[in-house]
């Protein structure tokens, strides 16, 4: 058995109980050398890590969960132009309706991370999906309540949907860092995260066709119905996994969160928060306003193209980045260097290409540039997306929740602010210059202060 002389090295290994190992008979034999037993080899318990076959099944399940999550989230962006005509919304009201999702999304990030770290990410995924899937399905039925205008009803439903979806990614982060071995986490997270782009593709294709043939309400009925089916399926899957694996995540989770005050003493924590905030502002703005941009600038363009191609590129690049980052780390490249590389690649695309968009008047060129921006931003899944797991395993969901709360706030303000810019100027130049500046700020902050080393 391999031994190490420095007790602090125990922090680099995932064991059930360090105190148990330090107080057992071997610690008497090696008073200065503590044997490190991986958790899967512990003689008194089953592994908390998924076996390969179970991991693959869960990866696919989480992939489809993220796909449906983003299909639900994107539905409003696809339908907002038609809904605006029906309800008489101008750009300011459309921007507020789009951003109302994030008012709820902000509220549950930290709480979702804490509860996921404590009770198990799979349980919180099920609970959150139960709410947002029903809300998505029921949104087209609004408009029959007395006293409250239909626009107000839609805003309230979007806030509730956002609050439910705010739990999803902290829960996903907590689940993967507890159940997937370190050498497979980038690939697993990237596959799950790429489901968000597939959700945009699915909603872009199916949503556009449904929008044209059956109206905007059919989009919500379809995505909501499929999401409800996934909720039923994941509940069965959770029960099946617990029976076959014989162990629950929550049974191995310690309730020993670092406080925000403790985390705030570390510069990499702040670098993660700031970079995550910048990335969210850019990405959410693109996600929310991309269809409107093409409708405004190229009114004769085919919606199926700009609602699909950028997300196809994102799926491909996200998964390549995940596999490549795992390969780089396994070959000896430091985690810190790997994270900084992928963050830089992800944000350099919007930093430069968004400026070029200001000088483009051809649809095909604009589509190519926007596809490149969205595609390369998929590298963030191997950058700041998994960085909370680098900084702390026991607090990964909590840290992700804090980061995503700030990101959701920036997204809320950014989407709404973009609506006001477009209403006031009727031009996209200011929006794209803002995108470039924010992207550069995100790169500089993480390259200077980001890290892939543990801080607890």
C-alpha positions as CSV (number, residue, x, y, z in Angstrom):
1,X,0.0,0.0,0.0
2,X,1.3,3.4,-0.9
3,X,2.1,5.7,2.0
4,X,2.7,9.4,2.4
5,X,4.6,11.3,5.0
6,X,2.6,14.5,5.0
7,X,-0.9,14.4,6.5
8,X,-2.0,17.3,4.3
9,X,-1.7,15.0,1.3
10,X,-4.8,13.3,2.6
11,X,-6.8,16.2,1.3
12,X,-6.0,15.2,-2.3
13,X,-7.9,11.9,-1.9
14,X,-11.5,11.1,-1.5
15,X,-11.9,8.9,1.6
16,X,-14.9,8.1,3.7
17,X,-13.4,9.2,7.0
18,X,-9.8,10.4,7.4
19,X,-9.9,10.1,11.2
20,X,-10.7,6.4,10.9
21,X,-7.6,5.8,8.8
22,X,-5.4,7.8,11.1
23,X,-6.6,6.0,14.2
24,X,-6.5,2.4,12.9
25,X,-3.8,-0.1,13.6
26,X,-1.8,0.9,10.6
27,X,-1.4,4.5,12.0
28,X,0.4,2.9,15.0
29,X,2.7,1.0,12.6
30,X,3.3,4.2,10.5
31,X,3.2,7.0,13.1
32,X,4.4,9.5,10.4
33,X,3.1,7.8,7.3
34,X,-0.6,7.6,6.8
35,X,-1.9,5.0,4.4
36,X,-4.3,6.4,1.8
37,X,-7.2,4.0,0.9
38,X,-9.4,5.1,-2.0
39,X,-13.0,5.2,-1.0
40,X,-13.9,2.4,-3.4
41,X,-11.4,0.1,-1.7
42,X,-12.7,0.7,1.9
43,X,-13.4,-2.7,3.4
44,X,-16.5,-1.6,5.3
45,X,-18.6,0.0,2.6
46,X,-19.7,-0.1,-1.0
47,X,-18.2,2.4,-3.4
48,X,-20.1,5.7,-3.6
49,X,-18.7,6.1,-7.1
50,X,-20.9,4.7,-9.9
51,X,-19.7,1.6,-11.7
52,X,-18.9,2.3,-15.3
53,X,-22.2,0.9,-16.7
54,X,-24.2,2.9,-14.2
55,X,-22.2,6.1,-14.9
56,X,-22.9,5.8,-18.6
57,X,-26.6,5.4,-17.9
58,X,-26.6,8.4,-15.6
59,X,-24.6,10.5,-18.0
60,X,-27.3,9.9,-20.7
61,X,-30.1,10.5,-18.2
62,X,-28.5,13.8,-17.1
63,X,-27.9,14.7,-20.7
64,X,-31.6,14.4,-21.5
65,X,-32.5,16.3,-18.3
66,X,-30.3,19.2,-19.4
67,X,-31.7,19.0,-22.9
68,X,-35.3,19.3,-21.7
69,X,-34.4,22.0,-19.1
70,X,-33.0,24.2,-21.9
71,X,-35.9,23.3,-24.2
72,X,-38.2,24.7,-21.6
73,X,-36.0,27.7,-21.0
74,X,-35.6,28.5,-24.7
75,X,-39.3,28.1,-25.5
76,X,-40.0,31.7,-24.5
77,X,-37.2,33.1,-26.6
78,X,-38.5,31.2,-29.6
79,X,-42.1,32.3,-29.0
80,X,-41.5,35.9,-27.8
81,X,-42.0,37.5,-31.2
82,X,-45.3,35.9,-31.8
83,X,-46.4,36.4,-28.2
84,X,-45.4,40.1,-28.4
85,X,-47.8,40.5,-31.4
86,X,-50.6,38.8,-29.6
87,X,-50.2,40.7,-26.3
88,X,-49.0,44.0,-27.7
89,X,-45.5,44.0,-26.0
90,X,-42.8,46.4,-27.1
91,X,-39.1,45.6,-26.8
92,X,-39.0,46.8,-23.1
93,X,-41.8,44.6,-22.0
94,X,-40.4,41.6,-24.1
95,X,-37.1,42.1,-22.3
96,X,-38.7,42.2,-18.9
97,X,-40.7,39.1,-19.6
98,X,-37.6,37.3,-20.8
99,X,-35.6,38.4,-17.8
100,X,-38.4,37.5,-15.3
101,X,-37.2,33.9,-15.4
102,X,-33.9,35.0,-13.8
103,X,-35.6,36.7,-10.9
104,X,-36.6,33.3,-9.7
105,X,-33.4,31.6,-10.9
106,X,-31.4,33.8,-8.6
107,X,-33.3,32.9,-5.5
108,X,-32.6,29.1,-5.3
109,X,-29.0,28.7,-6.5
110,X,-27.2,28.7,-3.1
111,X,-30.0,26.9,-1.3
112,X,-30.1,24.3,-4.1
113,X,-26.4,23.7,-3.7
114,X,-26.5,23.3,0.1
115,X,-29.5,20.9,0.0
116,X,-27.8,18.9,-2.8
117,X,-24.6,18.6,-0.9
118,X,-26.5,17.5,2.1
119,X,-29.3,15.2,0.8
120,X,-28.0,14.1,-2.6
121,X,-28.1,15.8,-6.0
122,X,-30.3,13.3,-7.6
123,X,-33.2,14.0,-5.2
124,X,-33.0,17.7,-5.8
125,X,-32.9,17.2,-9.5
126,X,-36.1,15.3,-9.3
127,X,-37.8,17.9,-7.1
128,X,-36.8,20.8,-9.2
129,X,-37.8,19.1,-12.5
130,X,-41.2,18.2,-11.0
131,X,-42.0,21.9,-10.6
132,X,-40.5,23.5,-13.8
133,X,-41.9,20.8,-16.1
134,X,-45.5,21.4,-14.8
135,X,-45.0,25.2,-15.0
136,X,-43.8,24.9,-18.7
137,X,-46.8,22.7,-19.6
138,X,-49.3,25.0,-17.9
139,X,-48.0,28.4,-19.2
140,X,-50.2,28.4,-22.3
141,X,-53.3,27.9,-20.1
142,X,-52.8,31.2,-18.4
143,X,-55.1,34.2,-19.0
144,X,-58.2,33.0,-17.3
145,X,-57.5,34.4,-13.8
146,X,-59.5,37.5,-12.8
147,X,-57.9,40.8,-11.8
148,X,-54.4,39.8,-13.0
149,X,-53.4,40.7,-16.6
150,X,-52.2,37.8,-18.7
151,X,-48.7,39.4,-19.0
152,X,-48.5,39.5,-15.2
153,X,-49.5,35.8,-15.0
154,X,-46.8,34.9,-17.5
155,X,-44.2,36.8,-15.5
156,X,-45.2,35.0,-12.3
157,X,-45.1,31.6,-13.9
158,X,-41.6,32.4,-15.4
159,X,-40.4,33.4,-11.9
160,X,-41.6,30.1,-10.5
161,X,-40.0,28.2,-13.4
162,X,-36.7,30.0,-12.9
163,X,-36.7,29.2,-9.1
164,X,-37.2,25.5,-9.8
165,X,-34.6,25.5,-12.6
166,X,-32.1,27.3,-10.3
167,X,-31.6,24.1,-8.3
168,X,-30.7,22.0,-11.4
169,X,-27.0,22.9,-12.0
170,X,-25.9,23.1,-8.3
171,X,-27.6,19.7,-7.9
172,X,-25.8,18.3,-11.0
173,X,-22.4,19.6,-9.8
174,X,-22.9,18.1,-6.4
175,X,-24.1,14.8,-7.8
176,X,-21.2,14.3,-10.2
177,X,-18.5,15.3,-7.7
178,X,-19.8,12.7,-5.2
179,X,-20.5,9.9,-7.7
180,X,-18.0,10.2,-10.5
181,X,-14.2,9.7,-10.1
182,X,-12.0,12.6,-10.7
183,X,-10.5,11.3,-14.0
184,X,-14.0,11.0,-15.5
185,X,-15.6,14.2,-14.3
186,X,-14.8,16.5,-17.2
187,X,-16.2,14.1,-19.7
188,X,-19.3,13.4,-17.6
189,X,-20.0,17.1,-16.9
190,X,-19.4,18.1,-20.5
191,X,-21.8,15.4,-21.8
192,X,-24.5,16.5,-19.4
193,X,-23.8,20.2,-20.2
194,X,-24.0,19.6,-23.9
195,X,-27.6,18.6,-23.4
196,X,-28.3,22.3,-23.0
197,X,-27.2,22.9,-26.5
198,X,-29.2,19.9,-27.8
199,X,-32.2,21.4,-26.0
200,X,-31.7,24.6,-27.9
201,X,-31.4,22.6,-31.1
202,X,-34.5,20.5,-30.3
203,X,-36.5,23.6,-29.5
204,X,-35.1,25.4,-32.5
205,X,-36.2,22.7,-34.9
206,X,-39.4,21.4,-33.2
207,X,-40.3,24.8,-31.7
208,X,-39.9,26.6,-35.0
209,X,-42.0,24.0,-36.9
210,X,-44.7,24.0,-34.2
211,X,-44.7,27.8,-34.0
212,X,-45.3,28.0,-37.7
213,X,-47.9,25.3,-37.9
214,X,-49.8,25.4,-34.6
215,X,-48.9,28.6,-32.8
216,X,-46.7,29.4,-29.8
217,X,-48.8,27.5,-27.2
218,X,-48.0,24.1,-28.9
219,X,-44.3,24.7,-28.1
220,X,-44.9,24.9,-24.4
221,X,-47.3,21.9,-24.4
222,X,-44.7,19.8,-26.2
223,X,-41.6,20.7,-24.1
224,X,-43.6,20.6,-20.9
225,X,-45.1,17.2,-21.7
226,X,-41.8,15.6,-22.5
227,X,-40.3,17.1,-19.3
228,X,-43.0,15.6,-17.2
229,X,-42.2,12.2,-18.8
230,X,-38.5,12.6,-17.9
231,X,-39.5,13.4,-14.3
232,X,-41.3,10.1,-14.0
233,X,-38.4,8.3,-15.6
234,X,-35.7,9.8,-13.4
235,X,-37.7,8.8,-10.3
236,X,-37.8,5.2,-11.4
237,X,-34.0,5.5,-12.3
238,X,-33.1,6.8,-8.8
239,X,-34.9,4.0,-7.1
240,X,-33.3,1.4,-9.5
241,X,-29.8,2.8,-8.9
242,X,-30.1,2.8,-5.1
243,X,-31.2,-0.8,-5.2
244,X,-28.5,-2.0,-7.6
245,X,-25.6,0.1,-6.2
246,X,-26.7,-0.4,-2.6
247,X,-25.7,3.1,-1.4
248,X,-27.1,6.6,-1.4
249,X,-25.0,9.8,-2.0
250,X,-26.5,11.4,1.1
251,X,-25.1,8.7,3.3
252,X,-21.6,9.8,2.5
253,X,-22.1,13.5,2.6
254,X,-20.8,15.5,5.6
255,X,-22.7,18.6,6.7
256,X,-19.5,20.6,7.0
257,X,-19.9,23.5,4.6
258,X,-17.3,26.2,4.6
259,X,-18.9,29.6,5.2
260,X,-18.9,32.3,2.6
261,X,-16.5,34.1,4.9
262,X,-14.0,31.2,4.8
263,X,-14.2,30.9,1.0
264,X,-13.9,34.7,0.5
265,X,-10.3,34.6,1.8
266,X,-9.2,32.8,-1.4
267,X,-8.6,34.7,-4.6
268,X,-9.5,31.7,-6.9
269,X,-13.0,31.8,-5.4
270,X,-13.5,35.4,-6.4
271,X,-11.9,34.8,-9.8
272,X,-14.5,32.0,-10.3
273,X,-17.4,34.2,-9.2
274,X,-16.3,37.2,-11.4
275,X,-15.6,35.1,-14.5
276,X,-18.8,33.1,-14.0
277,X,-20.7,36.4,-13.8
278,X,-19.2,37.7,-17.0
279,X,-19.7,34.4,-18.9
280,X,-23.4,34.2,-17.8
281,X,-24.1,37.8,-18.9
282,X,-22.7,37.1,-22.3
283,X,-24.3,33.6,-22.8
284,X,-27.7,34.5,-21.4
285,X,-27.9,37.6,-23.5
286,X,-27.1,35.5,-26.6
287,X,-29.5,32.8,-25.6
288,X,-32.3,35.2,-25.0
289,X,-31.8,37.7,-27.9
290,X,-30.3,35.6,-30.7
291,X,-33.6,34.9,-32.5
292,X,-34.6,38.6,-32.2
293,X,-31.3,39.7,-33.6
294,X,-31.8,37.6,-36.8
295,X,-35.4,38.6,-37.1
296,X,-34.4,42.3,-36.9
297,X,-31.3,42.3,-39.0
298,X,-32.3,39.6,-41.5
299,X,-36.1,39.4,-41.6
300,X,-36.2,37.1,-44.6
301,X,-33.8,34.6,-43.0
302,X,-34.7,31.0,-42.2
303,X,-35.4,30.6,-38.5
304,X,-34.5,26.9,-38.6
305,X,-30.9,27.8,-39.4
306,X,-30.1,30.4,-36.7
307,X,-32.1,28.5,-34.1
308,X,-30.2,25.2,-34.7
309,X,-26.6,25.6,-36.2
310,X,-25.0,27.6,-33.3
311,X,-26.1,24.9,-30.8
312,X,-24.9,22.0,-33.1
313,X,-21.5,23.6,-32.9
314,X,-21.8,23.9,-29.1
315,X,-22.6,20.2,-28.7
316,X,-19.6,19.1,-30.7
317,X,-17.1,21.5,-29.1
318,X,-18.4,21.0,-25.5
319,X,-17.8,17.2,-25.7
320,X,-14.5,17.6,-27.5
321,X,-13.4,20.0,-24.8
322,X,-14.5,17.6,-22.0
323,X,-12.6,14.7,-23.4
324,X,-9.5,16.8,-24.3
325,X,-9.4,18.3,-20.8
326,X,-9.5,14.9,-19.1
327,X,-6.7,13.7,-21.5
328,X,-4.6,16.8,-20.8
329,X,-4.8,16.3,-17.0
330,X,-4.1,12.5,-17.3
331,X,-1.0,13.3,-19.3
332,X,0.4,15.6,-16.6
333,X,-0.9,19.0,-17.5
334,X,-1.9,20.9,-14.3
335,X,-5.6,21.4,-13.6
336,X,-5.1,25.1,-13.2
337,X,-3.5,25.5,-16.6
338,X,-6.2,23.3,-18.2
339,X,-9.0,25.4,-16.7
340,X,-7.4,28.7,-17.8
341,X,-6.9,27.5,-21.3
342,X,-10.5,26.5,-21.8
343,X,-11.9,29.6,-20.1
344,X,-9.7,31.7,-22.5
345,X,-10.8,29.9,-25.6
346,X,-14.5,30.1,-24.5
347,X,-14.5,33.9,-24.0
348,X,-12.1,35.0,-26.7
349,X,-14.7,34.1,-29.3
350,X,-17.4,36.5,-28.1
351,X,-14.7,39.1,-27.2
352,X,-13.5,39.4,-30.8
353,X,-16.2,38.1,-33.0
354,X,-19.0,40.1,-31.5
355,X,-17.2,43.3,-32.6
356,X,-17.0,41.9,-36.2
357,X,-20.8,41.4,-36.2
358,X,-21.2,45.1,-36.1
359,X,-19.8,45.3,-39.6
360,X,-21.6,42.4,-41.2
361,X,-24.6,42.8,-43.5
362,X,-24.6,39.3,-45.0
363,X,-26.8,36.7,-43.3
364,X,-24.4,33.8,-44.0
365,X,-21.5,35.6,-42.5
366,X,-23.5,36.6,-39.5
367,X,-24.7,33.1,-39.0
368,X,-21.1,31.8,-39.2
369,X,-19.8,34.3,-36.6
370,X,-22.7,33.7,-34.2
371,X,-22.3,29.9,-34.6
372,X,-18.6,30.3,-33.8
373,X,-19.3,32.4,-30.7
374,X,-21.9,30.0,-29.3
375,X,-19.8,26.9,-30.3
376,X,-16.6,28.0,-28.6
377,X,-18.4,29.1,-25.5
378,X,-19.1,25.4,-25.0
379,X,-15.5,25.2,-23.7
380,X,-16.7,26.8,-20.5
381,X,-18.0,23.4,-19.4
382,X,-14.3,22.4,-19.0
383,X,-13.4,25.7,-17.5
384,X,-15.5,27.4,-14.9
385,X,-18.2,24.8,-15.2
386,X,-16.2,22.2,-13.3
387,X,-14.0,24.6,-11.4
388,X,-16.2,24.5,-8.3
389,X,-15.4,20.7,-8.0
390,X,-11.7,21.6,-8.3
391,X,-11.8,24.1,-5.5
392,X,-13.8,21.9,-3.1
393,X,-15.5,18.5,-3.3
394,X,-17.6,18.9,-0.1
395,X,-18.8,22.4,-1.1
396,X,-19.0,22.0,-4.8
397,X,-22.8,22.4,-5.1
398,X,-22.7,25.4,-2.7
399,X,-19.9,27.1,-4.6
400,X,-21.6,26.5,-7.9
401,X,-24.8,27.9,-6.4
402,X,-23.0,31.1,-5.3
403,X,-21.4,31.5,-8.7
404,X,-24.6,30.9,-10.6
405,X,-26.6,33.3,-8.4
406,X,-24.2,36.1,-9.4
407,X,-24.4,34.8,-13.0
408,X,-28.2,34.8,-12.9
409,X,-28.2,38.3,-11.6
410,X,-26.0,39.5,-14.3
411,X,-28.1,37.7,-16.9
412,X,-31.3,39.2,-15.5
413,X,-29.8,42.7,-15.7
414,X,-28.1,42.1,-19.0
415,X,-31.2,40.8,-20.8
416,X,-33.3,43.6,-19.5
417,X,-30.6,46.3,-20.2
418,X,-30.3,45.0,-23.8
419,X,-34.0,45.4,-24.2
420,X,-33.7,49.1,-23.2
421,X,-30.7,49.6,-25.5
422,X,-32.6,48.2,-28.5
423,X,-35.7,50.2,-27.6
424,X,-33.7,53.4,-27.4
425,X,-31.2,53.0,-30.2
426,X,-32.8,50.3,-32.5
427,X,-29.2,49.2,-33.2
428,X,-27.2,46.2,-32.1
429,X,-23.8,47.8,-32.0
430,X,-23.9,48.8,-28.4
431,X,-25.0,45.3,-27.4
432,X,-22.1,43.7,-29.2
433,X,-19.5,46.2,-27.8
434,X,-20.8,45.4,-24.3
435,X,-20.4,41.7,-25.0
436,X,-16.8,42.2,-26.0
437,X,-15.8,44.2,-23.0
438,X,-17.5,41.8,-20.5
439,X,-15.8,38.8,-22.2
440,X,-12.3,40.4,-21.9
441,X,-12.9,41.2,-18.2
442,X,-13.8,37.5,-17.6
443,X,-10.7,36.3,-19.3
444,X,-8.3,38.6,-17.5
445,X,-9.8,37.8,-14.1
446,X,-9.5,34.1,-14.4
447,X,-6.1,34.0,-16.1
448,X,-4.7,36.2,-13.3
449,X,-6.3,34.7,-10.2
450,X,-8.1,31.5,-11.2
451,X,-6.9,28.1,-9.9
452,X,-7.6,24.4,-10.1
453,X,-6.2,23.6,-6.7
454,X,-8.3,22.9,-3.6
455,X,-9.0,25.9,-1.3
456,X,-10.3,23.9,1.7
